[in-house]
Amino acid sequence: MFEKIRIKEHMEVANYEGQHVGTVDAVQDDAIKLTKSDSADDMHHFLSLDDVEKIDDNRIYLKESARIPEGLGNKAVMQDA
């Protein structure tokens, strides 16, 4: 188990396969608030701390079962196309 105190602003959040999901803006209660810049709708999205599998270096990995809101991590890809 990890300690939520280890989660810091600007850390990368990745799914269980290591693909970019978002960037930490803050930790609020039992949720990770992601930056707006990583969402297709320019809104903050939240991930439950229960969905975190592990923290490795400066990257947070989510569990395979994590519920990831639609459109996260896709904005940068869409702009490159």
N, CA, C and O atoms as a GROMACS GRO file, in nm:
protein
  324
    1MET      N    1   0.085  -0.119   0.000
    1MET     CA    2   0.000   0.000   0.000
    1MET      C    3   0.089   0.125   0.000
    1MET      O    4   0.198   0.124   0.058
    2PHE      N    5   0.043   0.227  -0.064
    2PHE     CA    6   0.119   0.351  -0.072
    2PHE      C    7   0.063   0.453   0.026
    2PHE      O    8  -0.047   0.437   0.079
    3GLU      N    9   0.138   0.557   0.048
    3GLU     CA   10   0.090   0.666   0.132
    3GLU      C   11   0.054   0.783   0.041
    3GLU      O   12   0.132   0.822  -0.044
    4LYS      N   13  -0.067   0.838   0.060
    4LYS     CA   14  -0.111   0.944  -0.030
    4LYS      C   15  -0.023   1.068  -0.018
    4LYS      O   16  -0.024   1.153  -0.107
    5ILE      N   17   0.053   1.078   0.090
    5ILE     CA   18   0.145   1.191   0.106
    5ILE      C   19   0.255   1.187  -0.002
    5ILE      O   20   0.318   1.289  -0.029
    6ARG      N   21   0.277   1.071  -0.062
    6ARG     CA   22   0.379   1.057  -0.168
    6ARG      C   23   0.332   1.114  -0.301
    6ARG      O   24   0.413   1.136  -0.391
    7ILE      N   25   0.202   1.140  -0.315
    7ILE     CA   26   0.148   1.194  -0.439
    7ILE      C   27   0.166   1.345  -0.438
    7ILE      O   28   0.118   1.414  -0.348
    8LYS      N   29   0.236   1.395  -0.539
    8LYS     CA   30   0.270   1.536  -0.547
    8LYS      C   31   0.215   1.598  -0.676
    8LYS      O   32   0.189   1.529  -0.774
    9GLU      N   33   0.200   1.730  -0.672
    9GLU     CA   34   0.158   1.805  -0.789
    9GLU      C   35   0.255   1.779  -0.905
    9GLU      O   36   0.376   1.768  -0.886
   10HIS      N   37   0.199   1.770  -1.024
   10HIS     CA   38   0.272   1.749  -1.150
   10HIS      C   39   0.319   1.606  -1.174
   10HIS      O   40   0.386   1.581  -1.274
   11MET      N   41   0.286   1.513  -1.086
   11MET     CA   42   0.321   1.373  -1.112
   11MET      C   43   0.236   1.321  -1.227
   11MET      O   44   0.120   1.361  -1.243
   12GLU      N   45   0.293   1.233  -1.307
   12GLU     CA   46   0.218   1.172  -1.416
   12GLU      C   47   0.132   1.058  -1.362
   12GLU      O   48   0.173   0.985  -1.272
   13VAL      N   49   0.012   1.044  -1.419
   13VAL     CA   50  -0.078   0.934  -1.386
   13VAL      C   51  -0.090   0.848  -1.512
   13VAL      O   52  -0.119   0.900  -1.620
   14ALA      N   53  -0.068   0.718  -1.496
   14ALA     CA   54  -0.074   0.625  -1.609
   14ALA      C   55  -0.171   0.512  -1.577
   14ALA      O   56  -0.193   0.479  -1.461
   15ASN      N   57  -0.229   0.453  -1.682
   15ASN     CA   58  -0.315   0.337  -1.659
   15ASN      C   59  -0.227   0.216  -1.630
   15ASN      O   60  -0.105   0.228  -1.624
   16TYR      N   61  -0.288   0.101  -1.613
   16TYR     CA   62  -0.211  -0.019  -1.576
   16TYR      C   63  -0.113  -0.062  -1.684
   16TYR      O   64  -0.019  -0.137  -1.657
   17GLU      N   65  -0.136  -0.016  -1.809
   17GLU     CA   66  -0.045  -0.049  -1.920
   17GLU      C   67   0.067   0.054  -1.936
   17GLU      O   68   0.154   0.038  -2.022
   18GLY      N   69   0.064   0.158  -1.853
   18GLY     CA   70   0.168   0.260  -1.860
   18GLY      C   71   0.136   0.375  -1.955
   18GLY      O   72   0.221   0.461  -1.978
   19GLN      N   73   0.014   0.379  -2.009
   19GLN     CA   74  -0.025   0.487  -2.100
   19GLN      C   75  -0.069   0.609  -2.019
   19GLN      O   76  -0.136   0.596  -1.916
   20HIS      N   77  -0.030   0.726  -2.065
   20HIS     CA   78  -0.059   0.851  -1.996
   20HIS      C   79  -0.210   0.873  -1.983
   20HIS      O   80  -0.284   0.863  -2.081
   21VAL      N   81  -0.252   0.904  -1.862
   21VAL     CA   82  -0.393   0.935  -1.834
   21VAL      C   83  -0.407   1.083  -1.800
   21VAL      O   84  -0.501   1.149  -1.845
   22GLY      N   85  -0.315   1.135  -1.719
   22GLY     CA   86  -0.324   1.274  -1.678
   22GLY      C   87  -0.208   1.314  -1.591
   22GLY      O   88  -0.110   1.241  -1.574
   23THR      N   89  -0.221   1.436  -1.535
   23THR     CA   90  -0.118   1.493  -1.449
   23THR      C   91  -0.185   1.541  -1.321
   23THR      O   92  -0.292   1.602  -1.325
   24VAL      N   93  -0.123   1.513  -1.209
   24VAL     CA   94  -0.179   1.551  -1.079
   24VAL      C   95  -0.180   1.703  -1.064
   24VAL      O   96  -0.079   1.770  -1.085
   25ASP      N   97  -0.296   1.755  -1.027
   25ASP     CA   98  -0.308   1.896  -0.991
   25ASP      C   99  -0.304   1.909  -0.839
   25ASP      O  100  -0.241   2.000  -0.785
   26ALA      N  101  -0.372   1.816  -0.771
   26ALA     CA  102  -0.375   1.818  -0.624
   26ALA      C  103  -0.434   1.688  -0.573
   26ALA      O  104  -0.491   1.611  -0.650
   27VAL      N  105  -0.421   1.664  -0.443
   27VAL     CA  106  -0.492   1.555  -0.376
   27VAL      C  107  -0.595   1.620  -0.286
   27VAL      O  108  -0.562   1.704  -0.202
   28GLN      N  109  -0.720   1.581  -0.304
   28GLN     CA  110  -0.829   1.636  -0.223
   28GLN      C  111  -0.903   1.520  -0.157
   28GLN      O  112  -0.962   1.436  -0.225
   29ASP      N  113  -0.898   1.517  -0.026
   29ASP     CA  114  -0.959   1.409   0.051
   29ASP      C  115  -0.905   1.275   0.002
   29ASP      O  116  -0.785   1.250   0.014
   30ASP      N  117  -0.990   1.190  -0.052
   30ASP     CA  118  -0.947   1.058  -0.100
   30ASP      C  119  -0.950   1.050  -0.252
   30ASP      O  120  -0.981   0.946  -0.309
   31ALA      N  121  -0.916   1.162  -0.318
   31ALA     CA  122  -0.918   1.165  -0.465
   31ALA      C  123  -0.799   1.243  -0.519
   31ALA      O  124  -0.747   1.334  -0.455
   32ILE      N  125  -0.758   1.204  -0.638
   32ILE     CA  126  -0.654   1.276  -0.711
   32ILE      C  127  -0.724   1.368  -0.810
   32ILE      O  128  -0.801   1.322  -0.894
   33LYS      N  129  -0.698   1.497  -0.800
   33LYS     CA  130  -0.753   1.594  -0.893
   33LYS      C  131  -0.652   1.609  -1.007
   33LYS      O  132  -0.535   1.637  -0.983
   34LEU      N  133  -0.698   1.589  -1.130
   34LEU     CA  134  -0.611   1.598  -1.247
   34LEU      C  135  -0.620   1.737  -1.310
   34LEU      O  136  -0.721   1.806  -1.297
   35THR      N  137  -0.513   1.776  -1.376
   35THR     CA  138  -0.512   1.907  -1.443
   35THR      C  139  -0.611   1.910  -1.558
   35THR      O  140  -0.643   1.807  -1.618
   36LYS      N  141  -0.660   2.030  -1.588
   36LYS     CA  142  -0.753   2.048  -1.699
   36LYS      C  143  -0.684   2.024  -1.833
   36LYS      O  144  -0.748   1.980  -1.929
   37SER      N  145  -0.556   2.051  -1.841
   37SER     CA  146  -0.484   2.044  -1.969
   37SER      C  147  -0.478   1.903  -2.026
   37SER      O  148  -0.451   1.886  -2.145
   38ASP      N  149  -0.503   1.801  -1.945
   38ASP     CA  150  -0.501   1.662  -1.995
   38ASP      C  151  -0.640   1.610  -2.029
   38ASP      O  152  -0.654   1.492  -2.064
   39SER      N  153  -0.743   1.694  -2.020
   39SER     CA  154  -0.877   1.646  -2.050
   39SER      C  155  -0.930   1.711  -2.178
   39SER      O  156  -0.903   1.828  -2.205
   40ALA      N  157  -1.004   1.634  -2.254
   40ALA     CA  158  -1.060   1.683  -2.380
   40ALA      C  159  -1.165   1.792  -2.358
   40ALA      O  160  -1.190   1.872  -2.447
   41ASP      N  161  -1.226   1.795  -2.238
   41ASP     CA  162  -1.332   1.893  -2.211
   41ASP      C  163  -1.285   2.012  -2.128
   41ASP      O  164  -1.367   2.092  -2.083
   42ASP      N  165  -1.154   2.025  -2.107
   42ASP     CA  166  -1.097   2.135  -2.028
   42ASP      C  167  -1.156   2.147  -1.889
   42ASP      O  168  -1.174   2.258  -1.838
   43MET      N  169  -1.187   2.034  -1.828
   43MET     CA  170  -1.240   2.032  -1.692
   43MET      C  171  -1.150   1.945  -1.604
   43MET      O  172  -1.083   1.855  -1.652
   44HIS      N  173  -1.152   1.975  -1.475
   44HIS     CA  174  -1.081   1.889  -1.380
   44HIS      C  175  -1.158   1.758  -1.367
   44HIS      O  176  -1.280   1.757  -1.364
   45HIS      N  177  -1.085   1.649  -1.359
   45HIS     CA  178  -1.144   1.518  -1.333
   45HIS      C  179  -1.076   1.461  -1.211
   45HIS      O  180  -0.964   1.499  -1.177
   46PHE      N  181  -1.144   1.368  -1.145
   46PHE     CA  182  -1.094   1.310  -1.021
   46PHE      C  183  -1.083   1.159  -1.033
   46PHE      O  184  -1.168   1.094  -1.095
   47LEU      N  185  -0.980   1.104  -0.973
   47LEU     CA  186  -0.960   0.960  -0.964
   47LEU      C  187  -0.953   0.922  -0.817
   47LEU      O  188  -0.892   0.993  -0.737
   48SER      N  189  -1.014   0.813  -0.782
   48SER     CA  190  -1.013   0.767  -0.645
   48SER      C  191  -0.874   0.716  -0.606
   48SER      O  192  -0.807   0.650  -0.686
   49LEU      N  193  -0.832   0.746  -0.485
   49LEU     CA  194  -0.704   0.692  -0.437
   49LEU      C  195  -0.710   0.539  -0.430
   49LEU      O  196  -0.605   0.474  -0.435
   50ASP      N  197  -0.828   0.482  -0.418
   50ASP     CA  198  -0.843   0.336  -0.417
   50ASP      C  199  -0.805   0.273  -0.551
   50ASP      O  200  -0.778   0.154  -0.558
   51ASP      N  201  -0.802   0.353  -0.657
   51ASP     CA  202  -0.768   0.303  -0.790
   51ASP      C  203  -0.618   0.300  -0.818
   51ASP      O  204  -0.575   0.254  -0.923
   52VAL      N  205  -0.538   0.349  -0.724
   52VAL     CA  206  -0.393   0.352  -0.742
   52VAL      C  207  -0.334   0.215  -0.710
   52VAL      O  208  -0.355   0.159  -0.602
   53GLU      N  209  -0.260   0.161  -0.807
   53GLU     CA  210  -0.191   0.033  -0.789
   53GLU      C  211  -0.057   0.053  -0.720
   53GLU      O  212  -0.024  -0.015  -0.622
   54LYS      N  213   0.022   0.150  -0.772
   54LYS     CA  214   0.155   0.173  -0.716
   54LYS      C  215   0.205   0.311  -0.759
   54LYS      O  216   0.152   0.373  -0.851
   55ILE      N  217   0.309   0.356  -0.689
   55ILE     CA  218   0.378   0.479  -0.725
   55ILE      C  219   0.523   0.439  -0.749
   55ILE      O  220   0.588   0.381  -0.662
   56ASP      N  221   0.572   0.472  -0.868
   56ASP     CA  222   0.708   0.435  -0.906
   56ASP      C  223   0.778   0.560  -0.957
   56ASP      O  224   0.738   0.616  -1.059
   57ASP      N  225   0.883   0.603  -0.889
   57ASP     CA  226   0.952   0.727  -0.920
   57ASP      C  227   0.853   0.842  -0.919
   57ASP      O  228   0.793   0.871  -0.815
   58ASN      N  229   0.834   0.909  -1.032
   58ASN     CA  230   0.743   1.024  -1.038
   58ASN      C  231   0.617   0.989  -1.117
   58ASN      O  232   0.559   1.076  -1.182
   59ARG      N  233   0.576   0.863  -1.113
   59ARG     CA  234   0.463   0.817  -1.191
   59ARG      C  235   0.369   0.734  -1.104
   59ARG      O  236   0.412   0.650  -1.024
   60ILE      N  237   0.240   0.759  -1.121
   60ILE     CA  238   0.136   0.686  -1.048
   60ILE      C  239   0.072   0.589  -1.146
   60ILE      O  240   0.029   0.628  -1.254
   61TYR      N  241   0.066   0.463  -1.109
   61TYR     CA  242   0.003   0.361  -1.194
   61TYR      C  243  -0.132   0.323  -1.133
   61TYR      O  244  -0.143   0.297  -1.014
   62LEU      N  245  -0.234   0.320  -1.219
   62LEU     CA  246  -0.368   0.283  -1.175
   62LEU      C  247  -0.391   0.134  -1.189
   62LEU      O  248  -0.324   0.067  -1.268
   63LYS      N  249  -0.484   0.082  -1.113
   63LYS     CA  250  -0.522  -0.058  -1.122
   63LYS      C  251  -0.593  -0.083  -1.255
   63LYS      O  252  -0.649   0.009  -1.315
   64GLU      N  253  -0.591  -0.207  -1.299
   64GLU     CA  254  -0.661  -0.244  -1.424
   64GLU      C  255  -0.810  -0.214  -1.412
   64GLU      O  256  -0.875  -0.181  -1.512
   65SER      N  257  -0.865  -0.226  -1.293
   65SER     CA  258  -1.009  -0.206  -1.272
   65SER      C  259  -1.047  -0.058  -1.251
   65SER      O  260  -1.164  -0.027  -1.229
   66ALA      N  261  -0.949   0.032  -1.257
   66ALA     CA  262  -0.977   0.174  -1.230
   66ALA      C  263  -1.076   0.232  -1.330
   66ALA      O  264  -1.070   0.204  -1.450
   67ARG      N  265  -1.168   0.314  -1.279
   67ARG     CA  266  -1.263   0.382  -1.364
   67ARG      C  267  -1.199   0.514  -1.408
   67ARG      O  268  -1.182   0.605  -1.327
   68ILE      N  269  -1.165   0.523  -1.536
   68ILE     CA  270  -1.100   0.642  -1.589
   68ILE      C  271  -1.201   0.720  -1.672
   68ILE      O  272  -1.256   0.667  -1.768
   69PRO      N  273  -1.227   0.846  -1.636
   69PRO     CA  274  -1.324   0.926  -1.712
   69PRO      C  275  -1.286   0.936  -1.860
   69PRO      O  276  -1.168   0.940  -1.895
   70GLU      N  277  -1.387   0.941  -1.945
   70GLU     CA  278  -1.368   0.952  -2.090
   70GLU      C  279  -1.291   1.078  -2.126
   70GLU      O  280  -1.315   1.184  -2.067
   71GLY      N  281  -1.201   1.068  -2.222
   71GLY     CA  282  -1.132   1.186  -2.274
   71GLY      C  283  -1.006   1.227  -2.201
   71GLY      O  284  -0.946   1.329  -2.236
   72LEU      N  285  -0.962   1.152  -2.103
   72LEU     CA  286  -0.839   1.187  -2.033
   72LEU      C  287  -0.719   1.137  -2.111
   72LEU      O  288  -0.720   1.027  -2.167
   73GLY      N  289  -0.614   1.219  -2.114
   73GLY     CA  290  -0.492   1.180  -2.181
   73GLY      C  291  -0.499   1.187  -2.332
   73GLY      O  292  -0.399   1.166  -2.400
   74ASN      N  293  -0.616   1.216  -2.386
   74ASN     CA  294  -0.633   1.217  -2.530
   74ASN      C  295  -0.616   1.355  -2.592
   74ASN      O  296  -0.593   1.366  -2.712
   75LYS      N  297  -0.625   1.459  -2.513
   75LYS     CA  298  -0.623   1.595  -2.566
   75LYS      C  299  -0.494   1.622  -2.643
   75LYS      O  300  -0.499   1.673  -2.756
   76ALA      N  301  -0.380   1.590  -2.586
   76ALA     CA  302  -0.252   1.615  -2.651
   76ALA      C  303  -0.242   1.534  -2.780
   76ALA      O  304  -0.189   1.583  -2.880
   77VAL      N  305  -0.292   1.412  -2.779
   77VAL     CA  306  -0.288   1.327  -2.899
   77VAL      C  307  -0.375   1.389  -3.008
   77VAL      O  308  -0.336   1.391  -3.125
   78MET      N  309  -0.493   1.438  -2.970
   78MET     CA  310  -0.584   1.498  -3.067
   78MET      C  311  -0.523   1.622  -3.129
   78MET      O  312  -0.545   1.647  -3.248
   79GLN      N  313  -0.448   1.702  -3.054
   79GLN     CA  314  -0.388   1.823  -3.105
   79GLN      C  315  -0.273   1.793  -3.201
   79GLN      O  316  -0.247   1.872  -3.291
   80ASP      N  317  -0.205   1.681  -3.182
   80ASP     CA  318  -0.095   1.644  -3.269
   80ASP      C  319  -0.142   1.593  -3.404
   80ASP      O  320  -0.068   1.599  -3.502
   81ALA      N  321  -0.265   1.543  -3.409
   81ALA     CA  322  -0.317   1.481  -3.532
   81ALA      C  323  -0.341   1.582  -3.641
   81ALA      O  324  -0.384   1.546  -3.751
   0.00000   0.00000   0.00000
